[in-house]
Amino acid sequence: MITGELKSKIDRVWDAFWSGGISNPLEVIEQITYLLFIKRLSDLHTLELAKINRFGPDAGRLVFDGSDEQGRKYDELRWSHFKTAAPAEMFEIVGQRVFPFLRTLGGDGSTYSHHMKDARFTIPNPALLARVVDMLDHIPMEDRDTKGDLYEYMLSKIATAGHNGQFRTSRHIIQLMVAMTAPTPSDEICDPACGTAGFLVEAGEYVRRTHPTALFDTRQRKHFHESMFHGFDFDSTMLRIGSMNMLLHGVENPDIRYRDSLAENVSSESEKYSLILANPPFAGSLDYESTSKDLQRIVKTKKTELLFLALFLRLLKPGGRAAVIVPDGVLFGSSKAHKELRRVLVEDQKLDGVIKLPSGTFKPYSGVSTAVLLFTKTNSGGTDNVWFYEVTADGWSLDDKRTPLLPTEKLGPVPDVALAEDEHAKNNLPDALARWFRRDSDELQRARTEQSFCVPKADIVEQGYDLSLNRYKEVVHEEIEHRSPLDILADLERVEAEIQQGLSDLKAMLS
C-alpha cells in the first residue's frame, strides 16, 4: 500500500501534465512508462558493470555501451547522469538523444524493449520533465511492492478520469477470480485480451503469496519470469503499459505480444495454457472475413462474446481451467450459437460455477449486467452440479461514483480485517470465495432461495442450457394470514350500523 504522501506527489505530477496540455490519461501514463523504462535500463547497466568489474569483461553486457555517429558516448544517456542536469539540458538529452536510442534498442531481448520501438516523447516542457524525473527518482524502485502499487495507482487514474476505462477491470473482481482459480507455480496463464495486464499481475502476486518458496527453485524461477505469463492485445499503448506493469511487479520477461486474438489463426497455440483469466472487450459483431476460421469451426457466429468463449476453449489444455467475464446475454441468449456454446460447456466440458455480478460493477463506463463463468476443459464432460452465486454488493457503491462502502482493510475478497455480520450486505466477495471452496460439500444442501446454491445438470438440460441465475432461484413468498369470511361480514355489518346511526343523527340535527 503506497502512502498518502506518495499519492499526493503523483496527483501533483498528474495535474501538471493536464495543465501542460496533455489531457489524455493514457498519454500521461505512457510518458511515465517510458521514463520508468529508461530508469530500469540505467539500473541494469549498473548491475552489468558490477559483474564486469568483479568477474571480467565477458561477465556482462552493458546497455549504454559505445557512442553515436557524432562520437557522443551512450553512457551520457543514463538516468543517473541526466537526472542532475538543468531542466533545459535534461529536456534536450531526453528528447533528442534518449528516445531515439530507445527506438533503436535491441536491448535486453525483453518484450519491454520490443514495445518501446515506436516510443514518442511528448512531454511539453523542461519544467514538467524535471518534476517527473525528480519524483520517480525519489521512489524506492528496488521495493517490488512499492513500485507495483505506484503503477497500479497511476493505472487507477485512467479509470478515475473516465477515459479508456474499458481497459481496466476492478482490482477486487480480478482478485476474486484469481483466488477462485488458485494459480500454481507450474501453471501457464493466458489473458487473450490483456489490456494493462491486471489479471496476469494479480496471478503473479497470488503465486508469490501462496507459494513463497517456489522462486527459490532455479527451474521454477525461470518459468515464472519467462514462460508462465502470456498476454495478447492489439493496442500498442496497452502492450507497453501492460509490459511495464508486469515488470514493476517483478516479472522479468513475460510473453506480452501484439495479436488480434479473434482474427488470427490460433491452431498453433491450441491446448497450450492451463489457466485463462480474462475480461475481453465485447464490441458486438465482427465480419466473418476477419474472424479466425478455427473459431468459426467451433461456433458459427459474429458475436465477439461467443467467439472469445470459443477461443478460450481452444487455447486451454485438457484439465485447464478458466474464469472469464461475460455479458449476461451469453447466459440466456436464444440463438443457435448461444445455445450450442452453453451445451458444450455443460455436456462436453465441466461447468463449475456462474457468479452473477451487480449491474453497476463496470460503471461509469458501462451499466451492462455481467457474470463470471468458471469452467474446466475436459473434452469428456463432468458437469454434475453448477454452483450459482448472486453478488449484490462488491464493496463499492453501484452508481457512477463507485465510492467504497467500507474501510480499505475490509474491502476485496480477502480483507485484512474480518467483516462483521451486518457488513456482508456491503461486501459479498469474502462470502462468495468461502462458499466457492465448499461447492462440492455443504453448498449442495442450500435451498434455491439463498444467495448461493447448486443446480443439478439435469435441471439445466431441462431448461435448454439456460445459465441465468434467476431461472433457478426461488423467491420466498411471505405468508399472509387471511381472515375468515364471518369476521369480514361482521365488520361490514358494524360499519353499516355506524353509517345508519350517523344518518339518524344528521336528520335529528336538521329537524
N, C-alpha and C positions, 0 to 999 in steps of 0.2 A: 504494500500500500504506500503510495507516494504521499509526501507531507503536503499540508496546505500551503506552505511557503513555496514549494516547488511548483504546485499547481498555479499559484498566483504569478510566478515567473513565466510559465508557459502562456498563461492568459494574456500577460502584457505583451509578449512577443507576437501572439496571435493577433492582438489588437493592432500592433504596429504594422503587420502585414496588410491588414484591412485598410488602415489609414494610408498606407503606402501604395494603394491601388490594386492589390491582389485580393479580390473578393471571393474567388473560388476556393473553398476549403481544401479541395483535392490538390490544387496547385500549391497551397501553403504547405501541406504535409509532404508533397512531392519534393519541394525545395529543401525542407528539413531532412528528408530521407537522403538526398544527395549529400548533404553535409555530414550526416551520420556515417555514410559510406566512406567519405573521404577521411573522416576521423579514424574509422576502422582500418583503412589501408595504412595510415600512419602508425597505428598501434602494431599491425602485422609487420611492418618494416622494422620497427624497434625490436620485436621478438626475433626476426630473422637475423638482424645484426648481432644480437646477443649470442645466437647459435654460432655464427661465423667467428666471432671473437673468441668463443670458447673451444670450438671443435675444428676450426679451419675454414678456408674459403669455399669448400664444397658442401658444407653442412647446411647452408641456407640459400634462399633466393630473394634478393632484395626487390621490393616493389618499385621503389623510386631510384632505379639504377640507370646510369648513363646520362646523356644530355640530348637536348633537342637540336634542330637544324641550325639554330643560332648559337649553339655551344653553351646554352644555359643549362645548368645541372637540374635534373628532375628532383634531386634532393630538396631543392628550394620550394617544391610544391607540397611538402609535408605539412600537415596540420600544425605540428609543433613549431614550425618555422613561421608560417604566415599569420598565426593567431596573435603574435605580438606586434605585427606591422600596424602602421597608421591606417585608419579606415579606408582612405582613398587608395593607398598602395595595396591593401588586402583585397579591395574590390577588383583592382586590375589583375592581380595574381590569380584570384579565383575565377573570374570571368574570362580572361584572355588566355590563361595557361592551364589551370587545373581542370576545367571542364573539357577542353579539347583533349587533354591527357586521358580523362575518363573514357571518352568516346573511342579511343584507340586502344584501350587497355585489354590485352588478352588476360591479364591479371592472374588471379589465383585459381582459375579454372572453375570458379563457382558460378552458380546461377545469378548471383548478385552482379558480378562484373558483366555477365551477358546482358542483363536487363538495364545496365547503365549505358549501353552503346548509343542510345539516342537522347542522352541527358541534355537538357537545356537549362541554362542559367537565367532565371527571370526575376531574381531579387532586384528591386528597382534602384536602390541607392546604397552608398557605402555605410551610412549610419545604421541602417537596418541589418545589413550583413554583419557588422561588427557586434551588434547587440545579440544576434542569434548565435554567432560563434562563441561569444563570451558565456552565454547561458549554457550551451552544450558542453563547453569546456569545464564548467564547474559541476556538472552532473557526474556522480560516481559511476562511470560506464563499465567499470570492472565488476560491478554488482549486477548479476543477471536479473534479479527480481526488480531492482530499481529501474534499469533501463527498459525492461519489458513493460513494467507498469507505466513508465513515462510514455512509451509509444502507444500503449492502449488508451491512455488518457487523451493523447492527441487524436487518435482514431475516433474516440467518442465525440470529439468536437465536430467531426464530419456530420455525425448524426444530429448533434445539437443545432448545427447551422441549417439543417433541413434540406441539405443537398446531398445527392448520391447516397442517401441512407439505405437504399436497396442493397448496398454492398455490405451492410453490417447487420448481422443477426445479434439480438441482445445477448450479452455475455452469459446471463443467468440461464437462458434457454440452451445455449451451447453447452454450458456446464452440466445441465441436466442430461442432455443426450449423450455426452461423453461418459458421465458417471454410469448411465444405464448400460452402455456397451462395454465399459471397463477395458480399455485398451491394455495390451500387454507388451513387454519389450520385444516380442517376436512378431508382432503384427506388421503388416504393410497397409498403411492407411491412405485413403484417397478421398479428395474432395474435387469432383469434376467441374465445379463452378466456385473456385476457392475465394475470389474477391480478396479481402485483406488477410486471408488465411486464419481466421478466427478459430475454426474447428481444428485445424492442424496444430495451432499453438496450444489450445487447451488440451488436446490429446497428448502432446509432448509434456505439458506440465503435470497431467494426471499420471503418466508413466513415471516421472521423476518422484512424485509424491508417494505412489503406492509400491514402487519397486526401487527403493533408494540405492540398492547395491548393484543394480543392473548395469550401470555405466562403468563399473569397475572392471567388467569383463571386456577385453580388447575387441573381440568379435562383435559383441552386442553394442559396444560404444560406436564402432564403425557403422553398424546397421542403423543405429539411432540417428547419426549425423548425415548419412549418405543415401540410405535406401528405405527408410521407414515411412517418410512423408512424401506424398505426391499431390500436387495441386495444379489444376488447369484453369486458364481463363483466357478470354480473347481481348482483354483490355490491358494494354501495355503499362498503363499507370498502376492498375491493380496488381500486376505482376511485380512491379518494383516495390510497391508498398507491402504486399504480402511477403515477398522475399526478405525485406528488411525486418518485418515483424517477426519472422522465424529466426533470423539472425540474432536479434536483440533478446529473444527468449532462449538463446543458447543452442540452436540447431545450426550447425556449421554449413551444411551444403545440401539442403532439401531439393527435391525434384519439383521445381515450380516452373511450369512451361506454358508457352502460348499454345492454345488449342481451342477450336470451336468444337466442343465435345459432341454436339448433336450433328454436326456437318461432316466430320471426318470419320473415316473407316476405323472401327475400334476392334477389328478382328485380331490385330496383333497384340492387343492387351486384354483379350477376353480371359476371364478366370485368373486374374493376376493379383487381386487385392483381397485381404482378409477382413477389412473393415472399411465401410464407406460412411462418411458423415457429411451431410450436405443440406443446404437450403438454396437450391438452384433458382434462378430467375424464371418466372412463368410469364412469358411475354405474350402468350396467346397461341397463334398458329404460325407454322413455318411452311415454306414452299416445299413440296415433295422433292423437287430437283436438288435442293440444298441439304436434304436430310440423308444421313448415313443409311445406305441400303441394308447394313447389318441390323440396324434398329427397326427398319421397316419390316424385316422378316419376323421380328418378334411381335410387333404391333403395328397394324395399318392405321395410322393417324397422322394428323398435322399438329396435334395438341402437344405443346412443349412439356407440360407436366407429365403426360403419359410417356413421351419419348425419353425423358430423364429417368423415369422408373425402369423402362426397358433397358436403358444404358446401365443403371446400377446392377440389374440382374446379370447383364452380360459381363460386367467388369469383375464381379465377385467370384472368388474361388468357391467351390463346394465346401460348405461349413462356414463360409464367411458370413458376416452379419452387417446389418445396416440400420442406421437411424437417420431418417430423412424427413424434411418438412414438405408437406404437400397442401395445396388448396383443398378446401372441403369438397369441391366438386369431384375430386378423384374418388372420394368415399362412396358417393351415391350416383354419379353420372350414369345416364341410361343408354349411352351409345354402345355399340358393339365393342369398340376398343376399350372403353371403361370397364365393361363387364368382363371382358377377356383377361385384362391385366389383373383384376381382383381375383378372378378364378385361378389364374396362375399362382398368385401369392398364397392363396388358401389351399389349393389342391396339389400344385407341383412343388411349392416351397413350403417354408414354415413361417406363417404369420404369427408373430409373438405378441404384439400389442398395438393399440391405437390410443393416442393421447390427444384429446380434443383441447385445443388452446383457445383462450378468450379472443374475441374478435378484435380487441384493442392491442394485441401483442405487438403488432408491427406499426402502430401509429407513431408519429403523424404521417408516415409515408403511405400506409395502406390500412384500410379497415377490413380487408378481406379475412374471412374466417379460415383458419388453417388447422392442421393436425400433424402430429408426428407419427410416422409409421415405423415400427421396429420389426424387422424380419430377418430370417436366416435362410441362406441359399442351400438347399439340399438336393434339388433335382429329383427328389423322390417323396415329396410330401412331408408330413409330420405334424401338420396343424391339428391339434386336439381341441384346445380351448384358446380363444383370443381374449387377452386382457384389455379392458377398456378403462380409461380414467378421464374424468372431466375436470380440467383445471379451470376454476372460476376466478382465481386471483393468483398472480405470479409475483407479488411483492411490490408492484408499481401500479399507479392509477392507470386506468384503461382509457383515459382521454388523450388528447394530443400532447399534453404536457408530460405525461409518464413520470410523475413525481413519486419517489419512494414512500411507501406506506409504513415502513418500519425502519429502525436504526440500521446502519450498514451491517453490523455484526449479526443481524437476524435476517438478512436477505440471501437469496440464492438457494440451491438445493441442499447444500451442506453448510449451514450457517455456523459461525463461530460460537454463537450462544443459542441454546435450545429454545424453541418457541414455546410460549405459554399456550394453554389450550385455546384461549379465545383469539390468539394471533394466527391460528391456522387459516382463518377466514380472509386474512390479508396475504398469506403466502402459502400456497398449496404444495410447492415444489418439494420440500423435505418429505412430506407425507407421500407424494407420488413416488419418489425414489425408494422409500422404505417399502411401500406396497409392491412395487415392481419386483423386488427380490423375493417376495412371498407369493408370486403369482401362481406357483405350482403347489402351494400348500393352503394356508387358511384363506387366501383370496378366492379360492374356488368355492368357498361356502358363503360368500357375501351375496346378499339379496340385490336384485337389479334396481332397487330403489336407492342404493348407496352411491357414494361418489365414484367408487371403482367396483368392477365386477367382472366375472369371466363368462364368456358365451361359448357354448359347445359348437364345434364345427358344423354339426348337423343343422343347427338353428340358422347359421349364416348361409348355408347352402339353400335352405328353405326360403330365405329372404332374397334369393338371387344374388348372393355375394355382396349385399349392401353392407358397408362398413361404418355407416354413420351411427354414432353413439345413441342418438335419440330413437333409432329404430328398435333398440333393445332395452332402453331404460324404462323402468316402470315408475309412474308417478303415484305418490302416496295421496290417497283421497281422504280428506278429513271426514270422519263420521258425523253426520248431523242427526241430532235427536229429534224425531218427528213427534208432534203432539197428537193425541188421539182425536178422532172426529167429534166425540161427545164434548171434549173440553173446548174445541173450537166453536161448536154450536152454542155452548153455554156462554162463551164470551160474546158471541153475536147477539144472543138474547139480552145480555146485560147492556150492551151498547144500545140496542133498540129501545130498551126500557128507559135508559138515560136520555135518549133523544125525545121520547114521548113526554117524559117529565119536563124536559126543557121547553117543549112546545106549550104544555099546560101552563107553566109559569109565565111564559111570554104572553099568552092570552089573558091571564089574570091581571097582568100589569097594564095591558091596553084597555081593559074594560072599566 
